[in-house]
Amino acid sequence: RCENLVEVYFQLQQQVMAASTELGPELLPRLLERFNEVLSSLVKSSFLVEKQPPQVLKTQTKFQASVRFLLGPRLLKAAPKPYMVRADMVTEKQARELELSNYSNTLSESTGEILHNTVALETNPTSGNCCANFKNVLLKKIKRCERKGSESVTEEKCAVLFSTNVTLTPSNISIHLQVLSLPIVVIVHGNQDNNAKATVLWDNAFSDIDRVPFVVAERVPWDKMCDTLNLKFMAEVQTTKGLLKEHYFFLAQKIFNDHSASPEDFQSRHVSWAQFNKEILPGRGFTFWQWFDGVLDLTKRCLKSYWSDRLIMGFISKQYVCKLLSMQPDGTFLLRFSDSEIGGVTIAYVMRGKDGSSQVENIQPFSAKDLSIRSLGDRIRDLGQLRNLYPNIPKDQAFGSHYNSEWGGPG
């Protein structure tokens, strides 16, 4: 613990001072200087971000954050008045320079204007924690920096720098404390939120702990991407039912635009940031992430219970659906996420003609707005041509618990 190390420090310092006459006029100053360096390093490392600012931050929107000084209760208790902590926006370049200088440099200018950005560093009498709580902060505007090549504003990362100057008692040493938040993407319009979340997700999932701010790999193993998508899906939807191997296979076919490879082939591949959220999917008007995020939002808002009951196959191609259903009895159906629209779920079912030939139909996808008007369960109950959920579960048995007794209940 930091407190224990500080106590050891002061004990050693006292022992050195007690032996000052024996150490001599040359060794004593060098030892004391070294002691001050150790104390300074220890103190700086105990200044931490306790509550991170939102990693997608919209201008003109209030947010909260807090920093904690672990050694504050021990070292600042004799301070005549509270020290003030300041919050400033910094660019990726500024964050890198601060890191490379081991936070010995100070910030020359902020890259954005933050209102209510100065807060007292105070010790809570109940918890004993020394914190600065930013409760009413607002990023008024952001100064964009030059971007690399085709980089968009939603790929531009910055951070909040929290800083303060403290004087430690009883040693009377003045120390400049600085700590960076996690990377932040600043947006000015809500329609930038989706792409900003992609930047943050990629950075959080694939950056190294000891990296230079905010360097992250351009390509990552596909199996790591699978883990990331699975964790994101379960966290957003708040379900314990994650993605399955067949889901990953479909997602790999989609992101790599390859329908000839086997699941094993994909395991050895790497996926790029461009494939994730820069390149438009073939024949579509959106990227892989934009499509996947639409599925996340729809499932979170309208389909959580259906997904958790494994009633939605979801991540499956239209072609594979035809293969599954074509040999099934009339009225067999399944649910999959729309391939052509963002945030849609569609019902595919088989119809058999009098000659015994089968035809697989796909009902127009339902959006979150559609399902807020009438739930998925009730829509399935309404459709008389739907009989058994694939492979052979009667629809009332599968969806009965999801039927609403009254018309128009939300899904």
C-alpha positions as CSV (number, residue, x, y, z in Angstrom):
1,R,0.0,0.0,0.0
2,C,1.1,3.6,-0.8
3,E,0.6,4.7,2.8
4,N,2.9,2.0,4.1
5,L,5.6,2.9,1.6
6,V,5.4,6.5,2.7
7,E,5.8,5.6,6.3
8,V,8.9,3.5,5.4
9,Y,10.2,6.6,3.5
10,F,9.8,8.9,6.4
11,Q,11.4,6.4,8.8
12,L,14.4,6.1,6.5
13,Q,14.7,9.8,6.2
14,Q,14.7,10.3,9.9
15,Q,17.4,7.6,10.3
16,V,19.5,9.4,7.6
17,M,19.1,12.8,9.4
18,A,20.0,11.2,12.7
19,A,23.2,9.9,11.1
20,S,24.0,13.1,9.3
21,T,27.2,13.9,11.1
22,E,28.6,10.4,10.2
23,L,27.5,10.7,6.5
24,G,29.4,13.9,5.9
25,P,28.7,17.1,4.0
26,E,28.9,15.5,0.5
27,L,26.9,12.3,1.0
28,L,24.0,13.7,3.0
29,P,22.7,16.2,0.3
30,R,22.9,13.5,-2.3
31,L,20.9,11.1,-0.1
32,L,18.3,13.7,0.7
33,E,17.9,14.6,-3.0
34,R,17.5,10.9,-3.8
35,F,14.9,10.6,-1.0
36,N,12.9,13.5,-2.5
37,E,13.0,11.9,-6.0
38,V,11.6,8.6,-4.6
39,L,8.9,10.5,-2.6
40,S,8.0,12.5,-5.7
41,S,7.7,9.4,-7.9
42,L,5.6,7.6,-5.2
43,V,3.3,10.6,-4.8
44,K,2.8,11.1,-8.5
45,S,1.8,7.4,-9.0
46,S,-0.8,7.7,-6.3
47,F,-2.8,10.4,-8.2
48,L,-5.5,8.4,-10.1
49,V,-8.7,8.8,-12.2
50,E,-11.4,7.1,-10.0
51,K,-14.4,7.8,-12.3
52,Q,-13.6,8.1,-16.0
53,P,-15.3,10.7,-18.2
54,P,-17.5,9.2,-20.9
55,Q,-15.3,7.9,-23.7
56,V,-17.7,9.2,-26.3
57,L,-18.2,12.8,-25.3
58,K,-20.7,15.2,-26.9
59,T,-20.0,18.9,-26.8
60,Q,-22.5,21.0,-24.9
61,T,-23.3,18.0,-22.8
62,K,-22.6,17.9,-19.0
63,F,-20.6,15.0,-17.7
64,Q,-19.0,13.8,-14.4
65,A,-15.5,12.5,-13.4
66,S,-13.4,12.2,-10.3
67,V,-9.8,11.8,-9.4
68,R,-8.4,10.4,-6.2
69,F,-5.1,11.2,-4.4
70,L,-4.3,8.0,-2.4
71,L,-1.7,9.7,-0.3
72,G,-3.8,12.9,0.3
73,P,-5.1,12.0,3.8
74,R,-1.5,11.3,5.0
75,L,0.4,14.1,3.2
76,L,-2.1,17.0,2.9
77,K,-3.8,17.0,6.3
78,A,-1.9,20.1,7.5
79,A,-2.6,22.1,4.3
80,P,-4.1,25.5,5.2
81,K,-6.7,25.3,2.4
82,P,-7.8,22.7,-0.2
83,Y,-5.8,22.3,-3.4
84,M,-7.6,22.8,-6.7
85,V,-7.6,20.2,-9.5
86,R,-8.0,21.4,-13.0
87,A,-9.4,19.4,-16.0
88,D,-8.2,20.2,-19.5
89,M,-8.7,18.6,-22.9
90,V,-5.5,17.3,-24.6
91,T,-4.8,15.9,-28.0
92,E,-3.3,12.5,-28.7
93,K,0.0,14.3,-29.5
94,Q,0.0,16.3,-26.2
95,A,-0.9,13.1,-24.3
96,R,2.1,11.3,-26.0
97,E,4.5,14.2,-25.1
98,L,3.3,14.1,-21.5
99,E,3.8,10.3,-21.3
100,L,7.2,10.4,-22.9
101,S,8.3,13.2,-20.4
102,N,7.1,10.9,-17.5
103,Y,4.6,13.8,-16.8
104,S,7.4,16.2,-15.9
105,N,6.2,18.6,-18.6
106,T,3.2,20.9,-18.1
107,L,0.4,21.5,-20.5
108,S,1.0,24.5,-22.8
109,E,-2.6,24.9,-24.0
110,S,-5.9,23.1,-23.8
111,T,-7.4,21.7,-27.0
112,G,-10.9,22.4,-25.9
113,E,-12.9,24.7,-23.6
114,I,-14.3,23.0,-20.5
115,L,-16.6,24.9,-18.2
116,H,-16.6,24.2,-14.4
117,N,-13.2,22.6,-14.8
118,T,-11.7,23.4,-11.4
119,V,-12.6,21.5,-8.3
120,A,-11.2,21.3,-4.8
121,L,-9.2,18.2,-3.7
122,E,-10.9,17.3,-0.4
123,T,-10.8,14.4,2.1
124,N,-14.2,12.9,2.8
125,P,-14.7,12.7,6.6
126,T,-16.8,9.5,6.2
127,S,-14.7,7.4,3.8
128,G,-11.4,9.1,4.4
129,N,-10.7,9.3,0.7
130,C,-9.1,12.4,-0.8
131,C,-10.9,13.2,-4.1
132,A,-11.8,15.9,-6.5
133,N,-15.3,15.3,-7.8
134,F,-16.2,17.0,-11.1
135,K,-20.0,16.9,-11.0
136,N,-21.1,19.6,-13.4
137,V,-18.5,19.7,-16.2
138,L,-19.3,20.8,-19.7
139,L,-17.1,20.6,-22.8
140,K,-18.2,23.8,-24.6
141,K,-16.1,23.3,-27.7
142,I,-13.2,21.3,-29.2
143,K,-10.3,22.4,-31.3
144,R,-9.7,19.7,-34.0
145,C,-6.2,18.8,-34.9
146,E,-4.7,17.7,-38.2
147,R,-5.7,14.2,-39.0
148,K,-3.8,11.5,-40.9
149,G,-4.8,10.5,-44.4
150,S,-8.5,9.4,-44.5
151,E,-8.9,9.6,-40.7
152,S,-12.3,11.0,-39.8
153,V,-13.2,13.1,-36.7
154,T,-14.6,10.1,-35.0
155,E,-11.2,8.4,-35.2
156,E,-9.5,11.3,-33.5
157,K,-8.7,10.5,-29.8
158,C,-8.0,12.9,-27.1
159,A,-8.2,12.8,-23.3
160,V,-8.9,14.8,-20.2
161,L,-5.8,15.8,-18.2
162,F,-6.3,16.3,-14.5
163,S,-3.6,18.3,-12.8
164,T,-2.8,20.1,-9.5
165,N,0.2,21.4,-7.5
166,V,0.5,20.3,-4.0
167,T,3.0,21.0,-1.2
168,L,3.7,18.0,1.0
169,T,4.0,18.2,4.8
170,P,6.2,18.0,6.7
171,S,8.9,17.9,4.0
172,N,7.6,21.1,2.3
173,I,8.2,19.6,-1.2
174,S,6.1,21.1,-4.1
175,I,4.9,18.5,-6.6
176,H,3.0,18.8,-9.8
177,L,0.4,16.0,-10.1
178,Q,-1.0,15.0,-13.5
179,V,-3.0,12.0,-14.7
180,L,-4.7,11.3,-18.0
181,S,-8.2,9.8,-18.5
182,L,-8.8,7.0,-20.9
183,P,-9.0,8.0,-24.6
184,I,-12.0,10.1,-25.5
185,V,-13.7,10.7,-28.9
186,V,-15.4,14.0,-29.0
187,I,-18.5,14.4,-31.1
188,V,-20.7,17.4,-32.0
189,H,-23.7,15.5,-33.5
190,G,-25.6,12.4,-32.3
191,N,-25.2,10.8,-35.7
192,Q,-21.5,10.5,-35.0
193,D,-22.1,8.4,-31.9
194,N,-22.0,5.0,-33.7
195,N,-18.6,5.6,-35.4
196,A,-17.1,7.1,-32.2
197,K,-18.2,4.0,-30.2
198,A,-16.3,1.9,-32.8
199,T,-13.1,3.8,-32.2
200,V,-13.4,3.5,-28.4
201,L,-14.3,-0.3,-28.6
202,W,-11.3,-1.0,-30.8
203,D,-9.0,1.0,-28.5
204,N,-10.2,-0.5,-25.3
205,A,-10.1,-4.1,-26.7
206,F,-6.8,-4.1,-28.6
207,S,-4.4,-1.6,-27.0
208,D,-1.5,-2.7,-24.8
209,I,-1.4,-1.6,-21.2
210,D,2.0,0.0,-21.4
211,R,1.5,1.7,-24.8
212,V,2.4,5.2,-25.9
213,P,-0.9,7.2,-26.0
214,F,-3.0,6.2,-27.9
215,V,-1.2,3.7,-30.2
216,V,-3.3,0.6,-31.1
217,A,-2.9,-2.2,-33.6
218,E,-4.4,-1.7,-37.1
219,R,-5.0,-5.5,-37.5
220,V,-6.0,-8.0,-34.8
221,P,-6.5,-11.8,-34.8
222,W,-10.1,-12.8,-35.7
223,D,-10.5,-14.9,-32.6
224,K,-9.8,-11.8,-30.5
225,M,-12.4,-9.9,-32.4
226,C,-14.9,-12.7,-31.8
227,D,-14.2,-12.4,-28.0
228,T,-14.7,-8.7,-28.2
229,L,-18.0,-8.8,-30.1
230,N,-19.3,-11.5,-27.7
231,L,-18.4,-9.5,-24.6
232,K,-19.8,-6.3,-26.1
233,F,-23.1,-8.1,-27.1
234,M,-23.6,-9.7,-23.6
235,A,-22.8,-6.4,-21.8
236,E,-25.0,-4.2,-24.0
237,V,-28.0,-6.6,-24.1
238,Q,-27.4,-7.7,-20.4
239,T,-27.7,-11.4,-21.2
240,T,-25.8,-14.4,-20.2
241,K,-26.4,-16.0,-23.6
242,G,-23.5,-15.1,-25.8
243,L,-22.6,-15.7,-29.4
244,L,-22.2,-19.3,-30.7
245,K,-19.6,-20.8,-33.1
246,E,-22.1,-20.6,-36.0
247,H,-22.7,-16.9,-35.3
248,Y,-18.9,-16.3,-35.5
249,F,-18.8,-18.1,-38.8
250,F,-21.5,-15.9,-40.3
251,L,-19.9,-12.7,-38.9
252,A,-16.5,-13.8,-40.4
253,Q,-18.2,-14.4,-43.8
254,K,-19.7,-10.9,-43.6
255,I,-16.6,-8.9,-42.4
256,F,-14.2,-10.7,-44.8
257,N,-16.7,-10.9,-47.7
258,D,-15.7,-14.6,-48.1
259,H,-18.3,-17.3,-48.4
260,S,-15.9,-20.1,-49.5
261,A,-13.7,-20.3,-46.4
262,S,-14.3,-22.8,-43.6
263,P,-14.6,-21.8,-39.9
264,E,-11.1,-23.2,-39.4
265,D,-9.7,-21.0,-42.2
266,F,-11.1,-17.8,-40.5
267,Q,-9.3,-18.7,-37.2
268,S,-5.9,-18.0,-38.6
269,R,-6.9,-14.6,-40.2
270,H,-6.5,-11.1,-39.0
271,V,-9.2,-8.4,-39.3
272,S,-8.3,-4.8,-39.9
273,W,-9.7,-1.6,-38.5
274,A,-10.8,-0.7,-42.1
275,Q,-12.8,-3.9,-42.4
276,F,-14.3,-3.2,-39.0
277,N,-15.6,0.3,-39.5
278,K,-14.2,2.1,-42.6
279,E,-15.0,-0.1,-45.6
280,I,-18.6,-0.2,-46.8
281,L,-20.0,-3.8,-47.0
282,P,-20.5,-5.0,-50.5
283,G,-23.9,-3.9,-51.9
284,R,-24.7,-2.0,-48.7
285,G,-24.5,1.5,-47.5
286,F,-22.9,0.8,-44.1
287,T,-19.9,-0.8,-42.4
288,F,-19.7,-4.0,-40.5
289,W,-19.7,-2.2,-37.1
290,Q,-22.6,0.0,-38.1
291,W,-24.6,-3.1,-38.9
292,F,-23.5,-5.0,-35.8
293,D,-24.3,-2.0,-33.5
294,G,-27.7,-1.8,-35.1
295,V,-28.3,-5.4,-34.1
296,L,-27.1,-4.6,-30.6
297,D,-29.4,-1.7,-30.2
298,L,-32.4,-3.6,-31.5
299,T,-31.8,-6.6,-29.3
300,K,-31.2,-4.5,-26.2
301,R,-34.4,-2.5,-26.7
302,C,-36.8,-5.1,-28.0
303,L,-35.5,-8.6,-28.1
304,K,-33.6,-9.3,-24.9
305,S,-35.9,-12.0,-23.6
306,Y,-36.3,-13.7,-27.0
307,W,-32.5,-13.8,-27.4
308,S,-32.0,-15.1,-23.8
309,D,-34.5,-17.9,-24.5
310,R,-32.6,-18.8,-27.7
311,L,-35.6,-18.2,-29.9
312,I,-33.6,-16.0,-32.3
313,M,-31.1,-17.7,-34.6
314,G,-30.1,-14.1,-35.5
315,F,-26.7,-14.2,-37.1
316,I,-27.4,-16.4,-40.1
317,S,-27.3,-15.7,-43.9
318,K,-30.4,-15.7,-46.1
319,Q,-28.8,-18.5,-48.2
320,Y,-28.2,-20.8,-45.2
321,V,-31.8,-20.1,-44.0
322,C,-33.1,-21.4,-47.3
323,K,-30.9,-24.5,-46.9
324,L,-32.3,-25.2,-43.4
325,L,-35.9,-24.5,-44.2
326,S,-36.3,-25.9,-47.7
327,M,-36.7,-29.5,-46.4
328,Q,-39.0,-28.6,-43.5
329,P,-42.8,-28.9,-43.2
330,D,-45.0,-26.0,-44.3
331,G,-45.0,-23.1,-41.8
332,T,-41.6,-23.9,-40.2
333,F,-39.9,-20.5,-39.5
334,L,-36.9,-18.9,-37.8
335,L,-35.8,-15.4,-36.9
336,R,-32.6,-13.8,-38.2
337,F,-31.2,-10.3,-38.1
338,S,-31.7,-8.4,-41.4
339,D,-28.7,-8.5,-43.7
340,S,-29.8,-5.5,-45.8
341,E,-31.0,-3.1,-43.1
342,I,-29.5,-1.7,-39.9
343,G,-31.4,-2.7,-36.8
344,G,-34.0,-5.1,-38.2
345,V,-35.2,-8.6,-37.4
346,T,-36.9,-10.7,-40.0
347,I,-38.9,-13.9,-40.1
348,A,-38.1,-16.5,-42.7
349,Y,-40.7,-19.3,-43.2
350,V,-41.3,-22.1,-45.7
351,M,-44.3,-22.5,-47.9
352,R,-45.1,-25.6,-49.8
353,G,-47.1,-25.6,-53.0
354,K,-49.7,-28.2,-54.0
355,D,-47.0,-29.9,-56.0
356,G,-44.9,-30.3,-52.9
357,S,-42.3,-27.7,-54.0
358,S,-41.0,-25.5,-51.2
359,Q,-40.5,-21.8,-51.2
360,V,-38.8,-19.8,-48.4
361,E,-40.3,-16.3,-47.8
362,N,-38.8,-13.5,-45.8
363,I,-41.1,-11.1,-44.1
364,Q,-40.2,-7.4,-44.3
365,P,-37.8,-6.7,-41.3
366,F,-39.2,-5.3,-38.1
367,S,-37.4,-2.3,-36.6
368,A,-37.3,-1.2,-33.0
369,K,-40.1,1.3,-33.8
370,D,-42.2,-1.5,-35.2
371,L,-41.7,-3.7,-32.2
372,S,-42.4,-0.9,-29.8
373,I,-45.9,-0.6,-31.4
374,R,-46.6,-4.4,-31.3
375,S,-44.2,-6.9,-29.8
376,L,-42.5,-9.6,-31.8
377,G,-44.3,-12.3,-29.9
378,D,-47.7,-10.9,-30.7
379,R,-46.7,-10.4,-34.4
380,I,-45.7,-14.1,-34.6
381,R,-49.1,-15.0,-33.0
382,D,-50.9,-12.9,-35.6
383,L,-49.2,-14.6,-38.6
384,G,-51.2,-17.7,-39.3
385,Q,-48.7,-19.0,-41.8
386,L,-46.2,-19.5,-39.0
387,R,-46.6,-22.9,-37.3
388,N,-43.4,-24.3,-35.9
389,L,-40.2,-22.6,-34.8
390,Y,-37.2,-24.4,-36.5
391,P,-36.6,-27.3,-36.2
392,N,-40.1,-28.4,-34.9
393,I,-41.3,-26.5,-31.8
394,P,-45.0,-25.3,-32.0
395,K,-45.0,-21.6,-32.0
396,D,-47.4,-21.2,-29.0
397,Q,-45.0,-23.4,-27.0
398,A,-42.0,-21.4,-28.1
399,F,-43.4,-17.9,-27.8
400,G,-46.5,-18.3,-25.6
401,S,-44.7,-16.7,-22.6
402,H,-44.0,-13.7,-24.8
403,Y,-47.5,-13.1,-25.9
404,N,-49.2,-10.0,-24.4
405,S,-52.8,-10.3,-23.2
406,E,-53.6,-6.7,-24.5
407,W,-53.1,-5.2,-27.9
408,G,-50.1,-3.1,-28.6
409,G,-47.9,-4.0,-25.6
410,P,-44.2,-3.2,-26.1
411,G,-41.8,-6.0,-26.8
